[in-house]
Amino acid sequence: MKETILVTGGTGFIGSHTTVELQQAGYNVVIVDNLSNSNATVVDGIEKITGTRPAFEHVDCLDYEKLEGVFQKYDIKGIIHFAASKAVGESVEKPLLYYRNNIVSLVNLLELMPKYNVKGIIFSSSCTVYGQPDAENLPVTESAPIKKAESPYGNTKQINEEIIQDTIKSGSPIKSIILRYFNPIGSHPTSIIGEMPNGVPMNLIPYLTQAAIGIRECLTVFGNDYNTPDGSCIRDYIYVVDLAKAHVAAMARILDGKSEDDVEIFNIGTGHGISVFELINSFERATGVKLPYKVGPRRGGDIEAIWGNVDKANNVLGWKADTPLDDILLSAWNWQKHLREAGIQ
Ligand code: UFG
């Protein structure tokens, strides 16, 4: 058995998939989650997939004393920090909730790490830090300028990146890898774990699969008059299992002492931009399901086009997203069908 890794937010969408990949790579995993946006039954699902039950602690990362108890109980060597509030719209309504949840959690972890000899932390950041890159900066590299955040949620990602940089610059004996995700989608190939949106989904894929299965009347494509080849927005959609594997590669890099800098930043995407219409076509092709959709007005605050230059992750991290889009969309569809069969949605 390799080292023990603390996964905060480990029952969430990306956290659960990452726990599976960590276990399958031989790591021992401790999950900390406050279950504010997830369910403890996810731990059963993880065990079903890997045959090993991760330790689970129902703790809020805002609670310093309880969090310290977790560090006392386990010999944690690395942290993957997912626990955060993540709804862009809600963050505009409740900025202080977002600033408290997302910033204090990280500060608590960074304070505890040196005290308990934890070597490194992988932080979930987002391509949202780039805003809308200028056309000549697409695909966007890690050195592209950081734009003023469009929402408190986006701002917490930027501030947290700075908190990590400042803490390590001040001499804290830890290392960090910041992963800037593009758009994570899909579900585990077993359909045992997947994305569980709360209420009406805000993101494209859960809304699309709910429309395809009849929970929603139809998908609305937010705008077809953008300056893109087919008029719809372009994103870099990355399979959540590929994304999970990027965390395993990053954790190994820190624990094996291979980091070249104390803080390293990697874009995590496919390197390909896909439009909303292309994605709908791919979904229909992969599943054979006709998707009900219509074109509606643009959504406020949407970025027109962004996709990542992922050369650094490919070459330095030795990781590559290689799952074809059709397979990813089929996994999302299978998950939606699983939720229907299980009577959940
Ligand atoms: N879209 C639709 N109809 C929908 C939902 C989305 O057409 O019902 C379109 C959007 O306009 C956009 C694309 O699908 O063009 C993707 O939208 P998502 O909401 O799935 O994803 P975003 O790129 O807007 O947001 C995601 C994450 C955020 C993160 C952001 C930038 O949800 O947390 O990427 O990193 F901040």
Boltz pocket constraint, residues with backbone or C-beta under 6 A from the ligand:
constraints:
  - pocket:
      binder: B
      contacts: [[A, 86], [A, 88], [A, 126], [A, 127], [A, 128], [A, 129], [A, 154], [A, 181], [A, 182], [A, 183], [A, 201], [A, 202], [A, 203], [A, 204], [A, 205], [A, 207], [A, 219], [A, 220], [A, 221], [A, 222], [A, 223], [A, 233], [A, 234], [A, 235], [A, 276], [A, 299], [A, 302], [A, 303]]
      max_distance: 6.0
